[in-house]
Amino acid sequence: MIASQGDTFANSTIAACGEALYTEDYSFIISYINKVLNNTPEVLFINFSSHQGEIIELTSEGWSLKQATNRDVLKLQRTQDSHLIDHVENIDKGVIKSGFVFSKPIIISGYDWGDFTIGLSDSEYQSLLSSYFRNVLLFSLMLVAITLLLLHGSSLSLSQQLTKLRETASQLAKGNLLARAPTDAIGEISLLANTLNGMAISLDENTRHLRRLARLVQDTNDAIAIFDDTSKVIYVNSALTNFFGEDTNDFKGMNLSKFFIHLKIGRSKQKELQNELSGSDFHDCTTDLTFKKSSEKNYHLTMRIEKFDLHEVESGGFFIILSDITRRKQLEQELETLAYIDKLTQLPNRRYFMDRMNEAVEEAEMFNTAFTLIFLDVDNFKIINDSLGHEVGDQVLADVGWRMQDSLRTDDTICRLGGDEFTAIIRGANDYDAISRLCDTILTKFSMPVYIHDHELRTSASIGIVTFPNDGMTTKELIKNADMAMYAAKKSGKNCYRFFSEEMHENMRDYLDIESALRKSISDMGLYLVYQPFVDERTNDIKHCEALLRWKHPERGMIPPGRFIPIAEQSGLIRSIGDWVFDQVCRQIQEWHSSITVSVNVSGAELVNSNYAERLRERLVEYDIEAHQIQLEFTEHVLVSEEGKNLPMLNQLKRMGFQLALDDFGTGFSSLSYISELPIDVIKLDKSFINRLPDDKRTVAVVKSIISLAHSLDITTVGEGVEQKKQMEWLRSKGCHLIQGFYYHKPMSANALYNLVSRGVTHAVVTDINTKK
């Protein structure tokens, strides 16, 4: 109230006198302040203090103007809204008067002039204070009287309530945790009753929890023993007594050393554990034990020793938990065994092989001995897998494992690396003659037929051989060289073995050089096509030809397709080459403007691409040609895939209008029945059959059957690789009228073929083109 009053006086006075203060018109200020002092007796004095040290003091007795030295500016925030107020006793030049002094900054139009101070009488404040003390004294006397009366009345009730609380506490002390104090009292007694009841509920819950924990400890499968701070047993659970077949009393008071003896822990291990337990920083430790009961199996246990925290158990101590991990150990051993065993063949796997190889190298280096590594790969296994299915393929691999084991000694390490690759480590052997006899034995075993699901299969294998230390000093080097020797065996015609030689390194470098040059030739247009016509021997017309890929190496000259096509397939370049070939054939057909159709060889890697048909469709649209102008040729093992997985793609290509041809028929594992299941238009009789015609009776019988079946299914047959007149005449007599081969024409350029067809000449031979397909 005083602050509001002072603020009101300050604001009005500063507003009235602000200009006079600024212009130093003291007469106006004195006149105005005298009116204020006369009309408002509660105002005792008014002071104006400038920052220059001038002080104007005005009271009801008069006024004065003086100059102050070293004047301290009031510690006010220099805003119009801030102020200071204080209650003082002597404010009027020695006359004892008390009042309030209110101060505020004088800010005139943003200019900080100084401070305004006003003295206000506190008579009304003193009056209110005296009245307050009188009222407080009267109220206190009345309160004391009422309190005495209430205390006398409540002492009896308090005594009764305290008696009930004491009875409840007594029941709780006797173990009756369900006892509760009445809560109908008021004040502190009610609070005390609620507190006592809360304590009873907490004790009841904790007791139930402890009982559950005790039951859990007692019934758990882990054996538990609790020791006091003197390392003596104070508790054992049922699992521990059952495990040892002893009574609880047998363990009470047992010291730690005797307990360890019960577990048959050796002296050194006992000492180690006791030293660790006695350490100042010890909290817990875990160790595995093997315990054997009399006339029983071994038990594997995990023993955990852990100290009690002192804030949990005042006496300290520790406990031991014994967990039976026998079953877990058995499973770990079984898993470790499985990790080294191939499930299909039950032979050791790659992981085991690598461990044994490293051991063999270390042992041979240490004792200056030798060993041999055999690397075996099943020939044509992919064809078996694709044509007859994975189930048959798996049984073939299992049979291969058995034949390897039957061929080698029991102490030789035989492993399956994966797929159709097998290895054998022959320790203490580096005699080439002995190893050759061993490999001959393996190949002889492989020559025996395999009977699976009414199929009679004859397998063969390619074997690479390296010896330590002649062919390598490290595991990695030996495996690489053995693999290289195995591929050399495959290139030699399969069903044979080869010892590693340095020449194979040269062949591998040659392979890599060809791959690199082939990759570059695709982008640099180093490849080109030639065309070999099909002649209808009845009319000598040429209405069809086959596009054959050729490559002229910039340094090596012509490289036959049989050399670079397998490299393209193994390196993944065949798809890019296939796209390029199809594109070139489309462009050539467009340029010819002729009715002649063209065969294009398709790799299996292209056919498995789900977008293959769509890519062909885009090329046909781009060059504005029809699908029936192109015949797609597939080898037998590509068409006859596992469970007909290529059949949907073949049917899609057939619906698009392409002619489908089966190339090299009879060289794989398919049967004649597959012809009726595939959407093919043409069967090309393989050159290996044609070469034996017409003199070989078996070949004659097989080819006659193929031609007869093809005619009944409305499938055209083509004699491929015909070079002799007698071959052509025999095929003509059996109804095979389309002939492809050197008897009529060698492969030729596109212009040469166009000129040949334009002239109607059929028997001219082009001699300047590479003759191998």
C-alpha positions in Angstrom: 0.0 0.0 0.0 2.8 2.4 1.0 4.7 1.5 -2.2 1.6 2.2 -4.3 1.0 5.5 -2.5 4.7 6.6 -3.0 4.6 5.6 -6.6 1.5 7.7 -7.2 3.0 10.8 -5.5 6.3 10.2 -7.4 4.7 9.9 -10.8 2.5 13.0 -10.4 5.3 15.2 -8.9 7.8 14.2 -11.6 5.3 14.8 -14.3 4.4 18.3 -12.8 8.0 19.3 -12.1 9.9 17.6 -14.8 10.2 20.6 -17.1 11.1 22.9 -14.2 13.8 20.6 -13.1 15.2 20.5 -16.6 15.2 24.3 -16.8 16.2 24.9 -13.2 13.0 26.8 -12.5 13.2 26.3 -8.7 10.5 28.9 -7.9 7.9 26.7 -9.6 9.1 23.6 -7.9 9.0 25.2 -4.5 5.5 26.6 -5.1 4.2 23.3 -6.3 5.8 21.2 -3.5 4.5 23.6 -0.8 0.9 23.0 -2.0 1.5 19.3 -1.9 2.9 19.4 1.6 0.0 21.7 2.9 -2.7 19.6 1.3 -1.2 16.1 2.2 -0.1 16.0 5.8 1.1 12.4 5.4 3.9 13.6 3.1 6.8 14.6 5.5 9.4 15.8 2.9 10.3 15.7 -0.8 13.9 15.7 -2.2 15.2 16.1 -5.8 18.8 14.9 -6.2 20.5 15.5 -9.6 23.4 13.6 -11.0 25.4 16.9 -10.9 25.2 16.9 -7.1 22.4 19.5 -6.6 19.9 18.6 -3.8 16.6 20.4 -3.4 15.1 19.6 0.1 11.5 20.6 0.7 9.6 20.2 4.0 6.6 21.9 5.6 9.2 24.1 7.5 10.8 25.4 4.3 13.2 24.5 1.5 16.9 24.5 0.8 19.3 24.0 -2.2 22.8 22.6 -1.6 25.6 21.1 -3.5 26.7 17.6 -2.4 30.2 16.3 -2.8 31.0 12.7 -3.9 27.3 12.0 -4.0 26.4 8.3 -4.3 23.7 7.7 -6.8 20.9 5.5 -5.5 21.4 1.8 -6.6 18.2 1.8 -8.6 17.5 0.2 -11.9 17.3 3.3 -14.2 13.7 2.8 -15.4 10.6 4.7 -14.5 9.0 1.5 -13.1 11.7 0.7 -10.5 11.8 2.1 -7.0 13.2 1.6 -3.4 11.2 1.8 -0.1 12.5 1.7 3.5 11.1 2.2 7.0 13.3 4.6 9.1 13.1 6.1 12.6 14.8 9.5 12.3 14.1 11.4 9.2 13.6 15.1 10.3 16.8 16.7 11.4 17.0 15.3 15.0 13.3 15.2 15.6 12.4 11.6 16.3 9.9 10.7 13.7 9.4 7.4 12.0 8.2 7.0 8.4 8.7 5.4 5.0 11.2 6.8 2.5 10.3 6.1 -1.1 12.8 6.7 -3.9 12.5 6.5 -7.7 14.6 7.6 -10.7 13.6 10.9 -12.4 13.6 10.2 -16.2 12.4 13.2 -18.2 11.7 12.4 -21.9 14.3 9.6 -21.8 16.9 11.8 -20.0 18.1 10.4 -16.6 18.0 13.6 -14.5 18.5 12.1 -11.0 16.5 10.6 -8.1 13.2 11.6 -6.5 12.8 10.9 -2.7 9.6 11.3 -0.7 9.0 10.8 3.0 5.6 9.3 4.0 4.1 9.2 7.5 3.7 5.7 9.1 1.0 6.7 11.5 -1.6 4.5 9.8 0.9 1.7 9.7 1.6 2.0 13.4 -2.1 2.0 14.1 -2.7 -1.2 12.1 0.3 -2.8 13.8 -1.0 -2.0 17.3 -4.4 -3.4 16.4 -2.9 -6.6 15.1 -1.0 -7.3 18.3 -4.1 -6.7 20.4 -6.1 -9.2 18.2 -3.3 -11.8 18.3 -3.0 -11.6 22.1 -6.8 -12.0 22.5 -6.9 -14.9 20.0 -4.0 -16.6 21.7 -5.7 -16.5 25.1 -8.8 -18.0 23.7 -6.9 -20.7 21.9 -5.1 -21.7 25.1 -8.3 -22.0 26.9 -9.9 -24.1 24.2 -6.8 -26.3 23.9 -6.9 -27.1 27.6 -10.5 -28.2 27.4 -9.8 -30.3 24.3 -6.7 -31.9 25.8 -8.6 -33.0 28.8 -11.4 -34.4 26.6 -9.1 -36.2 24.2 -6.7 -37.7 26.7 -9.1 -40.6 27.4 -9.6 -41.3 23.6 -5.9 -41.1 23.0 -5.2 -43.6 25.7 -7.7 -46.0 24.1 -6.2 -45.6 20.6 -2.7 -46.1 21.9 -3.8 -49.3 23.5 -5.1 -50.6 20.2 -1.9 -49.7 18.5 0.1 -51.5 21.1 -2.0 -54.6 20.7 -1.5 -54.6 16.9 2.3 -54.2 17.3 2.3 -57.1 19.7 0.4 -59.3 17.2 2.9 -58.4 14.5 5.8 -59.2 16.8 4.4 -62.7 17.4 4.3 -63.3 13.6 0.7 -62.5 12.8 1.4 -60.3 9.8 -2.3 -60.1 9.0 -3.0 -58.0 12.1 -4.0 -54.4 11.4 -4.5 -51.3 13.5 -7.8 -49.4 13.4 -7.7 -46.3 11.2 -10.8 -44.5 12.6 -8.6 -42.2 14.8 -7.6 -38.7 13.8 -4.4 -36.7 13.7 -1.1 -38.3 14.5 -2.7 -41.4 15.9 -4.4 -42.1 12.5 -1.1 -41.4 10.8 0.7 -43.7 13.2 -1.9 -46.4 12.6 -1.6 -46.1 8.8 2.2 -46.3 9.1 2.0 -49.4 11.3 -0.4 -51.0 8.8 1.8 -50.1 5.9 4.8 -51.7 7.7 2.7 -54.9 8.3 1.7 -55.1 4.6 5.3 -54.6 3.5 6.5 -57.3 6.0 3.8 -59.6 4.7 4.8 -59.1 1.1 8.5 -59.4 1.8 7.9 -62.6 3.8 5.9 -64.1 1.0 8.6 -63.1 -1.5 11.3 -64.6 0.7 9.3 -67.8 1.1 8.9 -68.0 -2.7 12.7 -67.5 -3.1 13.4 -70.1 -0.5 11.1 -72.5 -2.3 12.8 -71.7 -5.6 16.3 -72.2 -4.1 15.2 -75.4 -2.5 13.5 -76.8 -5.6 15.9 -75.6 -8.3 17.9 -78.1 -10.3 21.2 -76.3 -9.5 22.9 -77.4 -6.4 23.4 -74.6 -3.9 25.5 -74.3 -0.7 25.7 -71.2 1.5 28.7 -70.5 3.7 29.1 -68.1 6.6 32.0 -65.6 7.0 34.1 -68.5 8.5 33.7 -70.5 5.3 31.5 -73.1 6.9 28.2 -74.5 5.3 25.1 -73.1 6.9 22.6 -74.2 4.2 22.4 -76.7 1.3 19.4 -77.3 -1.0 17.8 -80.6 -2.0 19.5 -80.6 -5.4 22.9 -80.7 -3.7 22.1 -83.5 -1.3 20.4 -85.5 -4.1 23.5 -85.1 -6.3 25.9 -86.4 -3.6 23.3 -88.9 -2.2 23.9 -87.6 1.4 21.8 -86.0 4.1 21.5 -82.3 4.8 23.1 -82.8 8.3 26.2 -84.3 6.6 27.0 -80.8 5.2 26.1 -78.6 8.2 29.3 -77.0 9.5 31.4 -78.5 6.7 34.3 -76.2 5.8 35.2 -75.1 2.3 38.2 -77.5 1.9 36.2 -80.5 2.8 33.4 -79.4 0.4 36.0 -79.1 -2.4 37.2 -82.7 -1.6 33.6 -83.8 -1.9 33.7 -82.4 -5.5 37.0 -84.2 -6.1 38.8 -81.0 -6.9 42.6 -81.4 -7.0 44.8 -79.7 -4.5 46.3 -77.2 -6.9 42.8 -76.1 -8.1 41.6 -75.9 -4.4 44.5 -73.7 -3.5 43.8 -71.5 -6.6 40.1 -71.1 -5.7 40.8 -70.4 -2.0 43.4 -67.8 -2.8 41.0 -66.1 -5.2 38.2 -66.2 -2.6 40.4 -64.6 0.1 41.4 -61.7 -2.1 40.1 -58.2 -1.0 38.6 -57.4 -4.4 37.0 -60.8 -5.0 33.3 -60.8 -5.8 32.6 -63.9 -7.9 34.3 -66.5 -10.1 33.2 -69.3 -12.4 35.0 -72.6 -13.3 34.1 -75.8 -15.1 34.6 -79.2 -13.4 34.4 -82.8 -14.4 32.9 -85.0 -11.6 32.6 -88.8 -11.7 30.5 -90.7 -9.4 31.5 -94.2 -8.5 30.5 -96.6 -11.4 28.7 -93.8 -13.2 29.4 -91.6 -16.2 31.2 -88.3 -16.0 29.3 -85.2 -15.0 30.3 -81.8 -16.3 29.6 -79.1 -13.8 29.9 -75.3 -13.8 30.8 -74.0 -10.3 30.1 -70.4 -9.5 31.4 -68.9 -6.2 29.9 -65.4 -5.2 30.3 -63.3 -2.1 27.4 -61.7 -0.3 27.5 -57.9 -0.2 28.0 -56.7 3.3 25.1 -54.3 3.1 22.9 -57.3 2.3 24.2 -59.8 4.9 26.0 -58.3 7.9 28.0 -61.4 8.6 29.3 -61.6 5.0 29.8 -65.1 3.7 29.4 -66.5 0.2 27.5 -69.2 -1.7 28.4 -71.8 -4.3 26.1 -72.9 -7.2 26.8 -76.1 -9.1 25.0 -76.4 -12.5 25.0 -79.7 -14.5 26.1 -78.9 -18.0 26.7 -82.5 -19.1 24.0 -82.4 -21.8 25.3 -79.0 -23.1 28.8 -80.4 -23.4 27.5 -83.4 -25.3 25.6 -81.1 -27.7 28.7 -79.0 -28.2 30.7 -82.1 -29.0 28.0 -83.2 -31.5 27.9 -79.7 -33.1 31.7 -79.6 -33.4 31.6 -83.0 -35.1 28.8 -81.9 -37.4 30.8 -78.7 -38.2 33.4 -81.0 -39.7 31.1 -83.5 -41.5 29.4 -83.2 -44.9 25.8 -84.3 -44.4 25.3 -85.7 -47.8 28.4 -88.0 -48.1 29.3 -88.2 -44.4 32.8 -87.4 -45.4 34.8 -84.6 -43.7 34.0 -81.2 -45.1 36.1 -78.2 -46.4 36.7 -76.9 -42.8 38.1 -80.2 -41.7 40.1 -80.5 -44.9 41.7 -77.1 -44.3 42.7 -78.0 -40.8 44.2 -81.3 -41.9 46.1 -79.7 -44.8 47.6 -77.1 -42.4 48.6 -80.0 -40.0 50.1 -82.0 -42.9 52.2 -79.0 -44.1 53.5 -78.3 -40.6 54.3 -82.0 -39.9 56.0 -82.5 -43.3 58.2 -79.4 -42.7 59.0 -80.4 -39.1 60.0 -84.0 -40.0 61.2 -83.4 -43.6 58.6 -85.8 -45.0 56.2 -85.6 -48.0 52.6 -86.1 -48.8 50.3 -86.0 -51.8 47.1 -84.0 -52.4 44.5 -85.4 -54.9 41.9 -83.0 -56.2 38.9 -84.8 -58.0 36.0 -83.3 -59.9 33.1 -85.4 -61.3 32.9 -85.1 -65.1 29.6 -83.8 -66.6 27.9 -83.7 -63.2 26.0 -80.5 -64.1 24.3 -82.4 -66.9 23.3 -85.2 -64.6 22.0 -82.6 -62.0 20.1 -80.5 -64.6 18.6 -83.4 -66.6 17.8 -85.9 -63.8 17.3 -83.6 -60.8 19.1 -82.8 -57.6 17.9 -85.9 -55.9 19.7 -88.1 -58.4 22.7 -85.8 -58.3 22.9 -86.1 -54.5 22.9 -89.9 -54.7 25.6 -89.8 -57.4 27.7 -87.6 -55.0 27.1 -90.0 -52.1 28.2 -92.9 -54.4 31.3 -90.9 -55.4 32.3 -90.5 -51.7 31.9 -94.3 -51.2 34.1 -95.1 -54.2 36.8 -92.7 -53.0 36.8 -94.4 -49.6 36.8 -97.8 -51.2 39.9 -96.9 -53.3 42.1 -95.3 -50.6 43.6 -96.4 -47.3 41.8 -96.0 -44.1 44.4 -93.6 -42.7 44.1 -91.3 -45.8 42.0 -88.1 -45.3 39.1 -88.0 -47.8 37.0 -84.9 -47.9 34.2 -83.3 -49.9 35.0 -79.6 -50.6 31.5 -78.9 -51.9 29.6 -79.4 -55.1 31.2 -82.3 -57.0 34.7 -81.6 -55.8 36.6 -84.1 -53.6 40.1 -84.2 -52.1 42.3 -86.8 -50.5 45.5 -86.2 -48.5 47.9 -89.2 -48.9 50.5 -88.9 -46.1 54.0 -90.2 -46.7 53.6 -90.7 -50.4 55.4 -88.8 -53.2 56.3 -91.7 -55.5 54.7 -90.9 -58.9 54.2 -94.6 -59.9 52.4 -95.5 -56.7 50.2 -92.4 -56.9 49.5 -93.2 -60.6 48.4 -96.7 -59.6 46.2 -95.3 -56.9 44.5 -92.9 -59.4 44.0 -95.7 -61.8 42.2 -97.6 -59.1 39.9 -94.6 -58.4 39.1 -94.2 -62.2 38.4 -97.9 -62.4 35.9 -97.6 -59.5 34.3 -94.7 -61.3 33.9 -96.8 -64.5 31.4 -99.1 -62.8 27.7 -98.1 -63.5 25.5 -96.4 -61.0 21.9 -97.5 -60.7 19.5 -94.8 -59.4 15.8 -94.7 -59.9 15.8 -97.0 -62.9 18.7 -94.9 -64.4 21.9 -96.6 -65.3 24.6 -93.9 -65.1 28.2 -94.1 -65.9 30.4 -91.4 -64.3 34.0 -90.5 -64.7 36.3 -88.1 -62.9 39.1 -85.7 -63.6 41.9 -85.7 -61.1 44.7 -83.2 -60.3 47.7 -84.3 -58.3 50.3 -82.3 -56.3 53.0 -83.4 -53.9 54.7 -81.6 -51.0 57.2 -80.0 -51.2 57.7 -80.4 -55.0 54.6 -78.5 -56.1 54.1 -76.0 -53.3 55.1 -75.1 -49.8 51.8 -73.7 -48.4 48.3 -75.0 -48.2 47.0 -72.2 -50.4 49.6 -72.9 -53.1 49.1 -76.7 -53.0 45.3 -76.3 -53.4 45.6 -73.8 -56.2 48.1 -76.0 -58.1 46.0 -79.2 -57.5 42.9 -77.4 -58.9 45.0 -76.3 -61.9 46.1 -79.9 -62.5 42.5 -81.0 -62.3 41.4 -78.6 -65.0 44.3 -79.8 -67.1 42.8 -83.3 -66.8 39.4 -82.0 -68.0 41.0 -80.3 -71.0 42.8 -83.5 -71.8 39.4 -85.2 -72.4 38.3 -86.0 -68.8 38.3 -89.4 -67.2 42.0 -89.1 -66.5 44.5 -87.6 -64.0 47.3 -85.1 -64.4 50.3 -84.3 -62.2 50.9 -80.6 -61.7 53.6 -79.0 -63.9 54.9 -75.5 -64.4 53.5 -75.6 -67.9 50.1 -75.4 -66.3 50.9 -72.0 -64.9 51.6 -70.9 -68.5 48.3 -72.3 -69.6 46.5 -70.4 -66.8 48.2 -67.2 -67.8 47.2 -68.0 -71.3 43.6 -68.4 -70.2 43.7 -65.0 -68.4 45.3 -63.3 -71.4 42.6 -64.7 -73.7 39.8 -63.6 -71.2 41.3 -60.1 -71.0 41.6 -59.8 -74.8 38.1 -61.2 -75.3 36.6 -58.7 -72.9 38.4 -55.9 -74.9 37.3 -57.3 -78.3 33.6 -57.1 -77.3 33.8 -53.3 -76.9 36.4 -52.8 -79.7 34.3 -54.9 -82.3 37.1 -57.5 -82.5 34.5 -60.3 -83.1 32.7 -61.0 -86.3 30.2 -63.5 -87.8 30.4 -66.0 -90.7 27.5 -68.0 -92.0 27.2 -71.7 -93.0 24.2 -72.6 -95.2 21.9 -75.5 -94.8 21.2 -77.2 -98.2 18.0 -79.1 -99.1 19.6 -82.0 -101.0 16.3 -82.6 -102.9 16.3 -79.2 -104.6 19.8 -77.9 -103.8 18.1 -74.7 -102.4 19.6 -72.6 -99.6 16.8 -71.3 -97.3 18.6 -71.4 -94.0 22.1 -70.8 -92.6 23.8 -70.8 -89.2 25.6 -67.7 -87.8 29.0 -68.8 -86.4 31.1 -66.5 -84.2 34.7 -65.9 -85.1 37.5 -64.0 -83.3 40.8 -62.7 -84.7 43.1 -61.9 -81.9 45.2 -58.8 -82.6 48.5 -60.8 -81.9 47.6 -64.5 -82.0 45.5 -64.4 -85.1 42.4 -66.6 -85.4 41.3 -68.3 -82.2 38.8 -71.2 -82.7 35.4 -70.9 -80.9 36.2 -74.2 -79.0 39.0 -72.2 -77.3 37.3 -68.9 -76.5 33.6 -69.8 -76.0 34.3 -71.9 -72.8 36.4 -69.0 -71.5 33.5 -66.6 -72.2 31.1 -68.9 -70.4 33.3 -69.3 -67.4 34.0 -65.6 -67.1 30.4 -64.5 -67.5 31.1 -62.7 -70.9 28.8 -65.1 -72.8 25.7 -63.0 -72.2 27.3 -59.8 -73.6 28.5 -61.8 -76.6 25.1 -63.4 -77.1 23.4 -60.0 -77.1 26.0 -58.7 -79.7 25.5 -61.8 -81.9 21.7 -61.5 -81.9 22.0 -57.8 -82.7 24.3 -58.5 -85.6 22.1 -61.2 -87.0 19.0 -58.9 -86.9 21.0 -56.2 -88.7 22.2 -58.7 -91.4 18.7 -60.1 -92.0 17.4 -56.5 -92.5 20.2 -55.8 -95.0 19.7 -59.0 -97.0 15.9 -58.4 -97.7 15.8 -62.1 -98.3 13.6 -65.0 -97.2 16.7 -66.9 -95.8 16.4 -67.7 -92.1 19.4 -67.7 -89.6 20.2 -70.0 -86.7 21.7 -68.4 -83.6 23.4 -70.5 -80.9 22.1 -69.7 -77.3 24.0 -70.3 -74.2 22.4 -71.7 -71.0 23.5 -68.6 -69.2 21.3 -66.5 -71.5 18.3 -68.7 -71.2 18.1 -68.5 -67.4 17.7 -64.7 -67.6 14.1 -63.9 -67.0 14.3 -60.8 -69.3 15.8 -62.8 -72.2 12.6 -63.0 -74.2 11.8 -59.4 -73.7 15.3 -58.4 -74.9 14.8 -60.4 -78.1 11.4 -58.8 -78.7 13.0 -55.3 -78.4 15.6 -56.2 -81.1 13.0 -57.5 -83.4 11.0 -54.3 -83.1 14.2 -52.2 -83.6 15.1 -53.9 -86.8 11.6 -54.5 -88.1 12.0 -58.2 -88.7 9.8 -61.2 -87.7 10.7 -63.9 -85.1 10.2 -66.7 -87.6 13.2 -65.4 -89.5 15.5 -66.6 -86.7 16.0 -70.1 -85.3 17.4 -70.4 -81.8 19.7 -73.4 -81.2 20.2 -74.9 -77.8 22.4 -77.7 -76.7 20.8 -80.8 -75.1 21.8 -80.1 -71.5 20.4 -76.6 -71.7 17.0 -77.7 -72.9 16.7 -80.7 -70.7 16.9 -78.9 -67.3 15.9 -80.1 -63.9 12.1 -80.4 -63.4 11.7 -78.5 -66.7 12.7 -75.2 -65.2 13.6 -73.9 -68.7 10.3 -75.0 -70.3 8.3 -71.8 -69.5 11.0 -69.7 -71.3 11.1 -72.1 -74.3 7.3 -72.0 -74.6 7.4 -68.2 -74.5 10.0 -68.1 -77.2 7.9 -70.5 -79.3 4.8 -68.3 -78.9 6.8 -65.3 -80.0 7.4 -67.1 -83.3 11.0 -68.3 -83.0 12.0 -71.7 -84.4 13.7 -73.8 -81.7 16.4 -76.3 -82.6 18.1 -79.0 -80.5 21.8 -79.0 -81.3 24.3 -81.8 -80.7 21.4 -84.2 -79.9 22.5 -87.6 -78.4 25.7 -86.3 -76.7 24.1 -85.8 -73.3 22.1 -87.9 -70.9 18.6 -87.3 -72.2 16.4 -89.9 -73.7 14.3 -89.9 -76.9 11.2 -89.3 -74.8 12.3 -85.8 -74.1 11.8 -84.9 -77.7 8.0 -85.2 -77.3 8.0 -82.9 -74.3 10.0 -80.0 -75.7 8.5 -77.4 -78.1 11.3 -77.9 -80.7 11.1 -77.6 -84.4 14.5 -79.0 -85.5 16.9 -81.7 -84.3 20.5 -81.4 -85.4 22.2 -84.8 -85.6 25.6 -84.4 -83.9 28.8 -84.6 -86.1 30.0 -87.5 -83.8 27.1 -89.6 -85.2 27.6 -88.4 -88.8 31.3 -89.4 -88.8 30.4 -93.0 -88.1 27.8 -93.3 -90.8 27.0 -95.4 -92.7 29.5 -98.1 -91.5 28.9 -98.3 -87.7 25.8 -100.5 -87.0 25.0 -99.1 -83.6 25.2 -95.5 -84.9 23.0 -96.4 -87.8 20.4 -97.9 -85.5 20.4 -94.9 -83.2 20.2 -92.3 -86.0 17.4 -94.2 -87.8 15.4 -94.2 -84.5 16.0 -90.4 -84.0 14.9 -89.6 -87.6 11.9 -91.9 -87.5 10.7 -90.4 -84.1 11.3 -86.9 -85.4 9.2 -87.5 -88.5 6.3 -88.9 -86.5 6.4 -85.7 -84.3 6.6 -83.4 -87.4 10.2 -82.3 -86.4 12.8 -81.5 -89.0 16.2 -83.3 -88.8 19.4 -81.7 -90.0 22.6 -83.6 -90.7 25.4 -81.5 -89.1 29.1 -81.8 -90.2 28.5 -83.8 -93.4 31.7 -84.1 -95.3 31.4 -87.1 -97.5 29.0 -88.1 -100.3 28.2 -91.5 -98.7 27.1 -89.7 -95.5 24.8 -87.4 -97.5 23.3 -90.3 -99.5 22.6 -92.4 -96.4 20.9 -89.4 -94.7 18.8 -88.7 -97.8 17.7 -92.4 -98.0 16.5 -92.2 -94.4 14.5 -89.0 -94.9 17.0 -86.4 -93.5 17.1 -83.9 -96.3 18.7 -80.8 -94.7 22.5 -81.0 -94.9 25.0 -78.7 -93.2 28.7 -79.4 -93.7 31.8 -79.1 -95.8 30.3 -81.4 -98.4 28.4 -78.4 -99.6 29.8 -75.3 -98.0 32.2 -74.0 -95.5 31.3 -71.0 -93.3 31.5 -67.8 -95.4 31.0 -64.1 -95.1 27.6 -62.5 -95.3 28.3 -61.0 -98.7 29.6 -64.3 -100.0 26.4 -66.1 -98.8 24.2 -63.5 -100.3 25.9 -63.8 -103.7 25.7 -67.5 -103.5 22.0 -67.5 -102.9 21.5 -64.8 -105.5 23.3 -66.9 -108.2 21.4 -70.0 -107.2 24.7 -71.9 -106.8 24.8 -74.5 -104.0 28.0 -76.5 -104.4 30.6 -73.7 -104.3 33.0 -74.0 -101.4 34.4 -71.0 -99.5 37.9 -71.7 -98.5 39.2 -68.5 -96.9 37.1 -68.8 -93.7 38.1 -70.7 -90.5 36.5 -74.1 -90.9 35.8 -75.0 -87.3 32.3 -74.3 -86.0 
